[in-house]
Amino acid sequence: MAGLRNVHALLFDVFGTTVDWHASLIQELTALGETHGVGTGVYIPSFTYADWSAFSKTWRRGYMNHIQNIASGGVGTTNMDEMHREILEHMLKSPEWKNFGALLGEGERTTLNNAWHRLHGWPDATDGISALKKNVLVVALSNGNMRMLIDLAKFAHLPWDAIFSSELFGSFKPDPKVYQGAMKHLSLAPENCAMVAAHMWDLRGAARAGMKTIYVRRAAEEPTGEDPDMQIKAKSQGGEVDLVVDSFAELTALFEGGR
Protein backbone atom coordinates (compact mmCIF):
# COMPACT_ATOMS: atom_id res chain seq x y z
CA MET A 1 0.00 0.00 0.00
CA ALA A 2 2.98 2.32 0.13
CA GLY A 3 2.31 3.45 -3.44
CA LEU A 4 -1.25 4.43 -2.53
CA ARG A 5 -0.38 6.39 0.61
CA ASN A 6 -1.27 9.72 -1.01
CA VAL A 7 -4.49 8.57 -2.70
CA HIS A 8 -7.44 10.75 -1.70
CA ALA A 9 -10.01 9.53 -4.24
CA LEU A 10 -10.91 6.14 -5.65
CA LEU A 11 -12.60 6.33 -9.04
CA PHE A 12 -14.57 3.18 -9.82
CA ASP A 13 -15.50 1.58 -13.08
CA VAL A 14 -19.15 0.49 -12.87
CA PHE A 15 -20.05 -2.14 -15.48
CA GLY A 16 -18.39 -5.43 -14.59
CA THR A 17 -16.45 -3.97 -11.68
CA THR A 18 -19.25 -2.68 -9.44
CA VAL A 19 -22.34 -4.28 -11.00
CA ASP A 20 -22.74 -7.74 -12.52
CA TRP A 21 -24.14 -6.83 -15.95
CA HIS A 22 -23.88 -10.39 -17.30
CA ALA A 23 -26.00 -12.19 -14.71
CA SER A 24 -28.43 -9.27 -14.50
CA LEU A 25 -29.09 -9.22 -18.25
CA ILE A 26 -29.59 -12.99 -18.34
CA GLN A 27 -32.20 -12.62 -15.61
CA GLU A 28 -34.04 -9.94 -17.58
CA LEU A 29 -33.84 -11.86 -20.87
CA THR A 30 -35.04 -15.08 -19.26
CA ALA A 31 -38.07 -13.31 -17.81
CA LEU A 32 -38.83 -11.62 -21.14
CA GLY A 33 -38.44 -14.91 -22.99
CA GLU A 34 -40.84 -16.66 -20.63
CA THR A 35 -43.41 -13.91 -21.21
CA HIS A 36 -43.40 -14.75 -24.91
CA GLY A 37 -43.17 -18.51 -24.57
CA VAL A 38 -39.47 -18.62 -25.40
CA GLY A 39 -38.21 -21.80 -23.81
CA THR A 40 -41.54 -23.58 -24.24
CA GLY A 41 -41.19 -24.25 -27.95
CA VAL A 42 -44.54 -22.52 -28.58
CA TYR A 43 -43.27 -19.69 -30.74
CA ILE A 44 -39.61 -20.26 -31.52
CA PRO A 45 -36.99 -22.86 -30.66
CA SER A 46 -36.05 -23.05 -27.01
CA PHE A 47 -33.41 -20.66 -25.71
CA THR A 48 -31.24 -21.69 -22.80
CA TYR A 49 -29.08 -19.87 -20.28
CA ALA A 50 -26.19 -20.27 -22.73
CA ASP A 51 -28.19 -18.56 -25.48
CA TRP A 52 -29.10 -15.61 -23.29
CA SER A 53 -25.46 -15.44 -22.16
CA ALA A 54 -24.39 -15.29 -25.80
CA PHE A 55 -26.97 -12.55 -26.47
CA SER A 56 -25.67 -10.51 -23.54
CA LYS A 57 -22.04 -10.91 -24.55
CA THR A 58 -22.77 -9.98 -28.16
CA TRP A 59 -24.49 -6.82 -26.93
CA ARG A 60 -21.53 -6.04 -24.69
CA ARG A 61 -19.05 -6.75 -27.51
CA GLY A 62 -20.86 -4.20 -29.66
CA TYR A 63 -20.39 -1.70 -26.85
CA MET A 64 -16.67 -2.43 -26.68
CA ASN A 65 -16.25 -1.93 -30.43
CA HIS A 66 -18.13 1.38 -30.27
CA ILE A 67 -16.24 2.90 -27.33
CA GLN A 68 -12.88 1.90 -28.76
CA ASN A 69 -13.77 3.67 -32.00
CA ILE A 70 -14.91 6.86 -30.23
CA ALA A 71 -11.97 6.86 -27.78
CA SER A 72 -9.56 6.72 -30.71
CA GLY A 73 -11.18 9.70 -32.46
CA GLY A 74 -14.06 8.07 -34.33
CA VAL A 75 -17.53 9.52 -34.87
CA GLY A 76 -20.72 8.33 -33.15
CA THR A 77 -22.94 8.81 -30.14
CA THR A 78 -21.40 9.23 -26.71
CA ASN A 79 -24.71 8.38 -25.02
CA MET A 80 -24.67 4.78 -23.82
CA ASP A 81 -28.46 4.36 -23.98
CA GLU A 82 -28.48 5.42 -27.62
CA MET A 83 -25.52 3.19 -28.39
CA HIS A 84 -27.09 0.15 -26.69
CA ARG A 85 -30.34 0.67 -28.61
CA GLU A 86 -28.52 0.87 -31.95
CA ILE A 87 -26.67 -2.36 -31.19
CA LEU A 88 -29.86 -4.06 -29.96
CA GLU A 89 -31.80 -3.18 -33.12
CA HIS A 90 -28.98 -4.54 -35.25
CA MET A 91 -28.91 -7.76 -33.25
CA LEU A 92 -32.68 -8.28 -33.45
CA LYS A 93 -32.46 -8.11 -37.25
CA SER A 94 -29.64 -10.66 -37.42
CA PRO A 95 -30.34 -14.25 -38.56
CA GLU A 96 -29.55 -15.57 -35.08
CA TRP A 97 -32.04 -13.36 -33.23
CA LYS A 98 -34.62 -12.18 -35.78
CA ASN A 99 -37.27 -14.62 -34.53
CA PHE A 100 -36.89 -13.22 -31.03
CA GLY A 101 -36.91 -9.70 -32.45
CA ALA A 102 -40.21 -10.39 -34.23
CA LEU A 103 -41.86 -10.91 -30.84
CA LEU A 104 -40.79 -7.58 -29.40
CA GLY A 105 -42.74 -4.40 -29.93
CA GLU A 106 -41.42 -0.88 -29.44
CA GLY A 107 -42.29 -0.79 -25.75
CA GLU A 108 -40.64 -4.12 -25.02
CA ARG A 109 -37.50 -3.12 -26.89
CA THR A 110 -37.29 0.05 -24.82
CA THR A 111 -37.82 -1.93 -21.62
CA LEU A 112 -35.12 -4.39 -22.63
CA ASN A 113 -32.71 -1.59 -23.50
CA ASN A 114 -33.36 -0.06 -20.09
CA ALA A 115 -32.30 -3.33 -18.44
CA TRP A 116 -28.86 -1.69 -18.31
CA HIS A 117 -30.39 0.67 -15.71
CA ARG A 118 -31.40 -2.30 -13.53
CA LEU A 119 -28.17 -4.19 -12.96
CA HIS A 120 -27.46 -5.80 -9.61
CA GLY A 121 -24.32 -4.89 -7.71
CA TRP A 122 -21.71 -7.47 -6.81
CA PRO A 123 -22.34 -8.75 -3.25
CA ASP A 124 -19.53 -6.63 -1.80
CA ALA A 125 -20.34 -3.39 -3.66
CA THR A 126 -22.70 -1.51 -1.35
CA ASP A 127 -20.92 -2.32 1.90
CA GLY A 128 -17.49 -1.79 0.36
CA ILE A 129 -18.31 1.65 -1.03
CA SER A 130 -19.98 2.66 2.24
CA ALA A 131 -16.92 1.67 4.26
CA LEU A 132 -14.43 3.29 1.89
CA LYS A 133 -16.29 6.61 2.12
CA LYS A 134 -14.97 6.97 5.66
CA ASN A 135 -11.40 7.26 4.42
CA VAL A 136 -11.41 8.50 0.81
CA LEU A 137 -13.68 9.99 -1.84
CA VAL A 138 -15.51 7.22 -3.72
CA VAL A 139 -16.52 8.26 -7.22
CA ALA A 140 -18.07 6.48 -10.18
CA LEU A 141 -16.23 7.13 -13.46
CA SER A 142 -18.12 5.24 -16.12
CA ASN A 143 -18.93 5.16 -19.82
CA GLY A 144 -22.61 5.05 -18.89
CA ASN A 145 -24.65 8.20 -19.46
CA MET A 146 -25.71 10.20 -16.42
CA ARG A 147 -29.33 9.02 -16.18
CA MET A 148 -28.22 5.40 -16.47
CA LEU A 149 -25.63 5.83 -13.72
CA ILE A 150 -28.07 7.60 -11.41
CA ASP A 151 -30.66 4.86 -11.93
CA LEU A 152 -28.04 2.20 -11.29
CA ALA A 153 -26.90 3.89 -8.09
CA LYS A 154 -30.47 3.92 -6.79
CA PHE A 155 -31.33 0.40 -7.98
CA ALA A 156 -28.16 -1.29 -6.73
CA HIS A 157 -27.76 0.91 -3.62
CA LEU A 158 -24.39 2.36 -4.61
CA PRO A 159 -23.65 5.28 -2.25
CA TRP A 160 -21.19 7.22 -4.41
CA ASP A 161 -19.82 10.56 -3.29
CA ALA A 162 -20.06 11.69 -6.92
CA ILE A 163 -20.82 10.31 -10.38
CA PHE A 164 -18.96 11.21 -13.57
CA SER A 165 -20.17 10.04 -16.95
CA SER A 166 -17.68 9.97 -19.81
CA GLU A 167 -20.39 11.68 -21.88
CA LEU A 168 -19.68 14.84 -19.87
CA PHE A 169 -16.21 14.88 -21.43
CA GLY A 170 -17.30 14.09 -25.00
CA SER A 171 -15.68 10.69 -25.29
CA PHE A 172 -15.37 7.27 -23.68
CA LYS A 173 -12.75 5.64 -21.53
CA PRO A 174 -9.95 4.82 -22.22
CA ASP A 175 -9.56 8.26 -23.83
CA PRO A 176 -7.23 10.10 -21.39
CA LYS A 177 -9.40 13.22 -21.42
CA VAL A 178 -12.15 11.34 -19.56
CA TYR A 179 -9.85 10.58 -16.61
CA GLN A 180 -8.32 14.05 -16.77
CA GLY A 181 -11.74 15.69 -16.78
CA ALA A 182 -12.84 13.79 -13.69
CA MET A 183 -9.67 14.67 -11.80
CA LYS A 184 -10.05 18.33 -12.74
CA HIS A 185 -13.53 18.44 -11.20
CA LEU A 186 -12.23 16.71 -8.07
CA SER A 187 -9.44 19.30 -7.79
CA LEU A 188 -6.91 16.50 -7.38
CA ALA A 189 -3.62 15.65 -9.04
CA PRO A 190 -3.24 12.28 -10.79
CA GLU A 191 -1.00 10.90 -8.03
CA ASN A 192 -3.83 11.53 -5.55
CA CYS A 193 -6.33 9.44 -7.54
CA ALA A 194 -6.61 5.72 -8.19
CA MET A 195 -8.77 3.99 -10.78
CA VAL A 196 -10.48 0.80 -9.58
CA ALA A 197 -11.51 -1.60 -12.34
CA ALA A 198 -11.81 -5.21 -13.40
CA HIS A 199 -10.58 -4.35 -16.92
CA MET A 200 -6.97 -3.79 -17.90
CA TRP A 201 -7.95 -1.59 -20.85
CA ASP A 202 -9.53 0.84 -18.37
CA LEU A 203 -6.59 0.74 -15.98
CA ARG A 204 -4.10 1.27 -18.79
CA GLY A 205 -6.05 4.36 -19.86
CA ALA A 206 -5.99 5.66 -16.29
CA ALA A 207 -2.26 4.97 -16.00
CA ARG A 208 -1.63 6.99 -19.17
CA ALA A 209 -3.40 9.88 -17.44
CA GLY A 210 -1.02 9.51 -14.48
CA MET A 211 -3.43 7.82 -12.07
CA LYS A 212 -2.70 4.96 -9.70
CA THR A 213 -4.35 1.69 -10.68
CA ILE A 214 -6.17 -1.01 -8.68
CA TYR A 215 -7.28 -4.23 -10.36
CA VAL A 216 -10.28 -6.09 -8.88
CA ARG A 217 -10.73 -9.74 -9.80
CA ARG A 218 -14.32 -10.53 -10.76
CA ALA A 219 -15.83 -13.93 -11.57
CA ALA A 220 -17.34 -12.92 -14.89
CA GLU A 221 -16.55 -13.46 -18.54
CA GLU A 222 -16.03 -10.20 -20.39
CA PRO A 223 -15.95 -9.98 -24.21
CA THR A 224 -13.32 -7.27 -24.04
CA GLY A 225 -10.64 -8.91 -26.15
CA GLU A 226 -8.46 -9.42 -23.08
CA ASP A 227 -6.94 -12.82 -22.40
CA PRO A 228 -9.16 -14.40 -19.71
CA ASP A 229 -6.17 -16.39 -18.45
CA MET A 230 -3.97 -13.31 -18.17
CA GLN A 231 -2.34 -13.19 -14.76
CA ILE A 232 -2.67 -9.66 -13.42
CA LYS A 233 0.12 -8.74 -11.02
CA ALA A 234 1.01 -5.68 -8.99
CA LYS A 235 4.10 -3.69 -9.85
CA SER A 236 5.79 -5.07 -6.74
CA GLN A 237 5.53 -8.49 -8.41
CA GLY A 238 6.62 -7.34 -11.83
CA GLY A 239 3.14 -6.47 -13.12
CA GLU A 240 1.44 -3.35 -14.49
CA VAL A 241 -0.90 -2.18 -11.73
CA ASP A 242 -0.28 -0.68 -8.32
CA LEU A 243 -2.52 -3.10 -6.45
CA VAL A 244 -4.51 -6.29 -7.06
CA VAL A 245 -7.46 -7.22 -4.81
CA ASP A 246 -10.10 -9.93 -4.87
CA SER A 247 -12.95 -7.75 -3.63
CA PHE A 248 -14.05 -4.33 -2.44
CA ALA A 249 -13.95 -5.77 1.06
CA GLU A 250 -10.24 -6.46 0.72
CA LEU A 251 -9.69 -2.93 -0.60
CA THR A 252 -11.63 -1.52 2.34
CA ALA A 253 -9.49 -3.44 4.83
CA LEU A 254 -6.32 -2.10 3.25
CA PHE A 255 -7.47 1.50 3.46
CA GLU A 256 -8.70 1.04 6.99
CA GLY A 257 -5.34 -0.38 7.93
CA GLY A 258 -3.49 2.70 6.80
CA ARG A 259 -1.42 3.41 3.73
C-alpha positions as a Markdown table, in Angstrom:
| # | Residue | x | y | z |
|---|---|---|---|---|
| 1 | Met | 0.0 | 0.0 | 0.0 |
| 2 | Ala | 3.0 | 2.3 | 0.1 |
| 3 | Gly | 2.3 | 3.4 | -3.4 |
| 4 | Leu | -1.3 | 4.4 | -2.5 |
| 5 | Arg | -0.4 | 6.4 | 0.6 |
| 6 | Asn | -1.3 | 9.7 | -1.0 |
| 7 | Val | -4.5 | 8.6 | -2.7 |
| 8 | His | -7.4 | 10.8 | -1.7 |
| 9 | Ala | -10.0 | 9.5 | -4.2 |
| 10 | Leu | -10.9 | 6.1 | -5.6 |
| 11 | Leu | -12.6 | 6.3 | -9.0 |
| 12 | Phe | -14.6 | 3.2 | -9.8 |
| 13 | Asp | -15.5 | 1.6 | -13.1 |
| 14 | Val | -19.2 | 0.5 | -12.9 |
| 15 | Phe | -20.1 | -2.1 | -15.5 |
| 16 | Gly | -18.4 | -5.4 | -14.6 |
| 17 | Thr | -16.5 | -4.0 | -11.7 |
| 18 | Thr | -19.2 | -2.7 | -9.4 |
| 19 | Val | -22.3 | -4.3 | -11.0 |
| 20 | Asp | -22.7 | -7.7 | -12.5 |
| 21 | Trp | -24.1 | -6.8 | -15.9 |
| 22 | His | -23.9 | -10.4 | -17.3 |
| 23 | Ala | -26.0 | -12.2 | -14.7 |
| 24 | Ser | -28.4 | -9.3 | -14.5 |
| 25 | Leu | -29.1 | -9.2 | -18.3 |
| 26 | Ile | -29.6 | -13.0 | -18.3 |
| 27 | Gln | -32.2 | -12.6 | -15.6 |
| 28 | Glu | -34.0 | -9.9 | -17.6 |
| 29 | Leu | -33.8 | -11.9 | -20.9 |
| 30 | Thr | -35.0 | -15.1 | -19.3 |
| 31 | Ala | -38.1 | -13.3 | -17.8 |
| 32 | Leu | -38.8 | -11.6 | -21.1 |
| 33 | Gly | -38.4 | -14.9 | -23.0 |
| 34 | Glu | -40.8 | -16.7 | -20.6 |
| 35 | Thr | -43.4 | -13.9 | -21.2 |
| 36 | His | -43.4 | -14.8 | -24.9 |
| 37 | Gly | -43.2 | -18.5 | -24.6 |
| 38 | Val | -39.5 | -18.6 | -25.4 |
| 39 | Gly | -38.2 | -21.8 | -23.8 |
| 40 | Thr | -41.5 | -23.6 | -24.2 |
| 41 | Gly | -41.2 | -24.2 | -28.0 |
| 42 | Val | -44.5 | -22.5 | -28.6 |
| 43 | Tyr | -43.3 | -19.7 | -30.7 |
| 44 | Ile | -39.6 | -20.3 | -31.5 |
| 45 | Pro | -37.0 | -22.9 | -30.7 |
| 46 | Ser | -36.1 | -23.1 | -27.0 |
| 47 | Phe | -33.4 | -20.7 | -25.7 |
| 48 | Thr | -31.2 | -21.7 | -22.8 |
| 49 | Tyr | -29.1 | -19.9 | -20.3 |
| 50 | Ala | -26.2 | -20.3 | -22.7 |
| 51 | Asp | -28.2 | -18.6 | -25.5 |
| 52 | Trp | -29.1 | -15.6 | -23.3 |
| 53 | Ser | -25.5 | -15.4 | -22.2 |
| 54 | Ala | -24.4 | -15.3 | -25.8 |
| 55 | Phe | -27.0 | -12.6 | -26.5 |
| 56 | Ser | -25.7 | -10.5 | -23.5 |
| 57 | Lys | -22.0 | -10.9 | -24.6 |
| 58 | Thr | -22.8 | -10.0 | -28.2 |
| 59 | Trp | -24.5 | -6.8 | -26.9 |
| 60 | Arg | -21.5 | -6.0 | -24.7 |
| 61 | Arg | -19.1 | -6.7 | -27.5 |
| 62 | Gly | -20.9 | -4.2 | -29.7 |
| 63 | Tyr | -20.4 | -1.7 | -26.8 |
| 64 | Met | -16.7 | -2.4 | -26.7 |
| 65 | Asn | -16.3 | -1.9 | -30.4 |
| 66 | His | -18.1 | 1.4 | -30.3 |
| 67 | Ile | -16.2 | 2.9 | -27.3 |
| 68 | Gln | -12.9 | 1.9 | -28.8 |
| 69 | Asn | -13.8 | 3.7 | -32.0 |
| 70 | Ile | -14.9 | 6.9 | -30.2 |
| 71 | Ala | -12.0 | 6.9 | -27.8 |
| 72 | Ser | -9.6 | 6.7 | -30.7 |
| 73 | Gly | -11.2 | 9.7 | -32.5 |
| 74 | Gly | -14.1 | 8.1 | -34.3 |
| 75 | Val | -17.5 | 9.5 | -34.9 |
| 76 | Gly | -20.7 | 8.3 | -33.2 |
| 77 | Thr | -22.9 | 8.8 | -30.1 |
| 78 | Thr | -21.4 | 9.2 | -26.7 |
| 79 | Asn | -24.7 | 8.4 | -25.0 |
| 80 | Met | -24.7 | 4.8 | -23.8 |
| 81 | Asp | -28.5 | 4.4 | -24.0 |
| 82 | Glu | -28.5 | 5.4 | -27.6 |
| 83 | Met | -25.5 | 3.2 | -28.4 |
| 84 | His | -27.1 | 0.2 | -26.7 |
| 85 | Arg | -30.3 | 0.7 | -28.6 |
| 86 | Glu | -28.5 | 0.9 | -31.9 |
| 87 | Ile | -26.7 | -2.4 | -31.2 |
| 88 | Leu | -29.9 | -4.1 | -30.0 |
| 89 | Glu | -31.8 | -3.2 | -33.1 |
| 90 | His | -29.0 | -4.5 | -35.3 |
| 91 | Met | -28.9 | -7.8 | -33.2 |
| 92 | Leu | -32.7 | -8.3 | -33.4 |
| 93 | Lys | -32.5 | -8.1 | -37.2 |
| 94 | Ser | -29.6 | -10.7 | -37.4 |
| 95 | Pro | -30.3 | -14.3 | -38.6 |
| 96 | Glu | -29.6 | -15.6 | -35.1 |
| 97 | Trp | -32.0 | -13.4 | -33.2 |
| 98 | Lys | -34.6 | -12.2 | -35.8 |
| 99 | Asn | -37.3 | -14.6 | -34.5 |
| 100 | Phe | -36.9 | -13.2 | -31.0 |
| 101 | Gly | -36.9 | -9.7 | -32.4 |
| 102 | Ala | -40.2 | -10.4 | -34.2 |
| 103 | Leu | -41.9 | -10.9 | -30.8 |
| 104 | Leu | -40.8 | -7.6 | -29.4 |
| 105 | Gly | -42.7 | -4.4 | -29.9 |
| 106 | Glu | -41.4 | -0.9 | -29.4 |
| 107 | Gly | -42.3 | -0.8 | -25.7 |
| 108 | Glu | -40.6 | -4.1 | -25.0 |
| 109 | Arg | -37.5 | -3.1 | -26.9 |
| 110 | Thr | -37.3 | 0.0 | -24.8 |
| 111 | Thr | -37.8 | -1.9 | -21.6 |
| 112 | Leu | -35.1 | -4.4 | -22.6 |
| 113 | Asn | -32.7 | -1.6 | -23.5 |
| 114 | Asn | -33.4 | -0.1 | -20.1 |
| 115 | Ala | -32.3 | -3.3 | -18.4 |
| 116 | Trp | -28.9 | -1.7 | -18.3 |
| 117 | His | -30.4 | 0.7 | -15.7 |
| 118 | Arg | -31.4 | -2.3 | -13.5 |
| 119 | Leu | -28.2 | -4.2 | -13.0 |
| 120 | His | -27.5 | -5.8 | -9.6 |
| 121 | Gly | -24.3 | -4.9 | -7.7 |
| 122 | Trp | -21.7 | -7.5 | -6.8 |
| 123 | Pro | -22.3 | -8.7 | -3.3 |
| 124 | Asp | -19.5 | -6.6 | -1.8 |
| 125 | Ala | -20.3 | -3.4 | -3.7 |
| 126 | Thr | -22.7 | -1.5 | -1.3 |
| 127 | Asp | -20.9 | -2.3 | 1.9 |
| 128 | Gly | -17.5 | -1.8 | 0.4 |
| 129 | Ile | -18.3 | 1.6 | -1.0 |
| 130 | Ser | -20.0 | 2.7 | 2.2 |
| 131 | Ala | -16.9 | 1.7 | 4.3 |
| 132 | Leu | -14.4 | 3.3 | 1.9 |
| 133 | Lys | -16.3 | 6.6 | 2.1 |
| 134 | Lys | -15.0 | 7.0 | 5.7 |
| 135 | Asn | -11.4 | 7.3 | 4.4 |
| 136 | Val | -11.4 | 8.5 | 0.8 |
| 137 | Leu | -13.7 | 10.0 | -1.8 |
| 138 | Val | -15.5 | 7.2 | -3.7 |
| 139 | Val | -16.5 | 8.3 | -7.2 |
| 140 | Ala | -18.1 | 6.5 | -10.2 |
| 141 | Leu | -16.2 | 7.1 | -13.5 |
| 142 | Ser | -18.1 | 5.2 | -16.1 |
| 143 | Asn | -18.9 | 5.2 | -19.8 |
| 144 | Gly | -22.6 | 5.0 | -18.9 |
| 145 | Asn | -24.6 | 8.2 | -19.5 |
| 146 | Met | -25.7 | 10.2 | -16.4 |
| 147 | Arg | -29.3 | 9.0 | -16.2 |
| 148 | Met | -28.2 | 5.4 | -16.5 |
| 149 | Leu | -25.6 | 5.8 | -13.7 |
| 150 | Ile | -28.1 | 7.6 | -11.4 |
| 151 | Asp | -30.7 | 4.9 | -11.9 |
| 152 | Leu | -28.0 | 2.2 | -11.3 |
| 153 | Ala | -26.9 | 3.9 | -8.1 |
| 154 | Lys | -30.5 | 3.9 | -6.8 |
| 155 | Phe | -31.3 | 0.4 | -8.0 |
| 156 | Ala | -28.2 | -1.3 | -6.7 |
| 157 | His | -27.8 | 0.9 | -3.6 |
| 158 | Leu | -24.4 | 2.4 | -4.6 |
| 159 | Pro | -23.6 | 5.3 | -2.2 |
| 160 | Trp | -21.2 | 7.2 | -4.4 |
| 161 | Asp | -19.8 | 10.6 | -3.3 |
| 162 | Ala | -20.1 | 11.7 | -6.9 |
| 163 | Ile | -20.8 | 10.3 | -10.4 |
| 164 | Phe | -19.0 | 11.2 | -13.6 |
| 165 | Ser | -20.2 | 10.0 | -17.0 |
| 166 | Ser | -17.7 | 10.0 | -19.8 |
| 167 | Glu | -20.4 | 11.7 | -21.9 |
| 168 | Leu | -19.7 | 14.8 | -19.9 |
| 169 | Phe | -16.2 | 14.9 | -21.4 |
| 170 | Gly | -17.3 | 14.1 | -25.0 |
| 171 | Ser | -15.7 | 10.7 | -25.3 |
| 172 | Phe | -15.4 | 7.3 | -23.7 |
| 173 | Lys | -12.7 | 5.6 | -21.5 |
| 174 | Pro | -10.0 | 4.8 | -22.2 |
| 175 | Asp | -9.6 | 8.3 | -23.8 |
| 176 | Pro | -7.2 | 10.1 | -21.4 |
| 177 | Lys | -9.4 | 13.2 | -21.4 |
| 178 | Val | -12.1 | 11.3 | -19.6 |
| 179 | Tyr | -9.9 | 10.6 | -16.6 |
| 180 | Gln | -8.3 | 14.1 | -16.8 |
| 181 | Gly | -11.7 | 15.7 | -16.8 |
| 182 | Ala | -12.8 | 13.8 | -13.7 |
| 183 | Met | -9.7 | 14.7 | -11.8 |
| 184 | Lys | -10.0 | 18.3 | -12.7 |
| 185 | His | -13.5 | 18.4 | -11.2 |
| 186 | Leu | -12.2 | 16.7 | -8.1 |
| 187 | Ser | -9.4 | 19.3 | -7.8 |
| 188 | Leu | -6.9 | 16.5 | -7.4 |
| 189 | Ala | -3.6 | 15.7 | -9.0 |
| 190 | Pro | -3.2 | 12.3 | -10.8 |
| 191 | Glu | -1.0 | 10.9 | -8.0 |
| 192 | Asn | -3.8 | 11.5 | -5.5 |
| 193 | Cys | -6.3 | 9.4 | -7.5 |
| 194 | Ala | -6.6 | 5.7 | -8.2 |
| 195 | Met | -8.8 | 4.0 | -10.8 |
| 196 | Val | -10.5 | 0.8 | -9.6 |
| 197 | Ala | -11.5 | -1.6 | -12.3 |
| 198 | Ala | -11.8 | -5.2 | -13.4 |
| 199 | His | -10.6 | -4.4 | -16.9 |
| 200 | Met | -7.0 | -3.8 | -17.9 |
| 201 | Trp | -7.9 | -1.6 | -20.9 |
| 202 | Asp | -9.5 | 0.8 | -18.4 |
| 203 | Leu | -6.6 | 0.7 | -16.0 |
| 204 | Arg | -4.1 | 1.3 | -18.8 |
| 205 | Gly | -6.0 | 4.4 | -19.9 |
| 206 | Ala | -6.0 | 5.7 | -16.3 |
| 207 | Ala | -2.3 | 5.0 | -16.0 |
| 208 | Arg | -1.6 | 7.0 | -19.2 |
| 209 | Ala | -3.4 | 9.9 | -17.4 |
| 210 | Gly | -1.0 | 9.5 | -14.5 |
| 211 | Met | -3.4 | 7.8 | -12.1 |
| 212 | Lys | -2.7 | 5.0 | -9.7 |
| 213 | Thr | -4.3 | 1.7 | -10.7 |
| 214 | Ile | -6.2 | -1.0 | -8.7 |
| 215 | Tyr | -7.3 | -4.2 | -10.4 |
| 216 | Val | -10.3 | -6.1 | -8.9 |
| 217 | Arg | -10.7 | -9.7 | -9.8 |
| 218 | Arg | -14.3 | -10.5 | -10.8 |
| 219 | Ala | -15.8 | -13.9 | -11.6 |
| 220 | Ala | -17.3 | -12.9 | -14.9 |
| 221 | Glu | -16.5 | -13.5 | -18.5 |
| 222 | Glu | -16.0 | -10.2 | -20.4 |
| 223 | Pro | -16.0 | -10.0 | -24.2 |
| 224 | Thr | -13.3 | -7.3 | -24.0 |
| 225 | Gly | -10.6 | -8.9 | -26.2 |
| 226 | Glu | -8.5 | -9.4 | -23.1 |
| 227 | Asp | -6.9 | -12.8 | -22.4 |
| 228 | Pro | -9.2 | -14.4 | -19.7 |
| 229 | Asp | -6.2 | -16.4 | -18.5 |
| 230 | Met | -4.0 | -13.3 | -18.2 |
| 231 | Gln | -2.3 | -13.2 | -14.8 |
| 232 | Ile | -2.7 | -9.7 | -13.4 |
| 233 | Lys | 0.1 | -8.7 | -11.0 |
| 234 | Ala | 1.0 | -5.7 | -9.0 |
| 235 | Lys | 4.1 | -3.7 | -9.8 |
| 236 | Ser | 5.8 | -5.1 | -6.7 |
| 237 | Gln | 5.5 | -8.5 | -8.4 |
| 238 | Gly | 6.6 | -7.3 | -11.8 |
| 239 | Gly | 3.1 | -6.5 | -13.1 |
| 240 | Glu | 1.4 | -3.4 | -14.5 |
| 241 | Val | -0.9 | -2.2 | -11.7 |
| 242 | Asp | -0.3 | -0.7 | -8.3 |
| 243 | Leu | -2.5 | -3.1 | -6.4 |
| 244 | Val | -4.5 | -6.3 | -7.1 |
| 245 | Val | -7.5 | -7.2 | -4.8 |
| 246 | Asp | -10.1 | -9.9 | -4.9 |
| 247 | Ser | -13.0 | -7.7 | -3.6 |
| 248 | Phe | -14.0 | -4.3 | -2.4 |
| 249 | Ala | -14.0 | -5.8 | 1.1 |
| 250 | Glu | -10.2 | -6.5 | 0.7 |
| 251 | Leu | -9.7 | -2.9 | -0.6 |
| 252 | Thr | -11.6 | -1.5 | 2.3 |
| 253 | Ala | -9.5 | -3.4 | 4.8 |
| 254 | Leu | -6.3 | -2.1 | 3.3 |
| 255 | Phe | -7.5 | 1.5 | 3.5 |
| 256 | Glu | -8.7 | 1.0 | 7.0 |
| 257 | Gly | -5.3 | -0.4 | 7.9 |
| 258 | Gly | -3.5 | 2.7 | 6.8 |
| 259 | Arg | -1.4 | 3.4 | 3.7 |
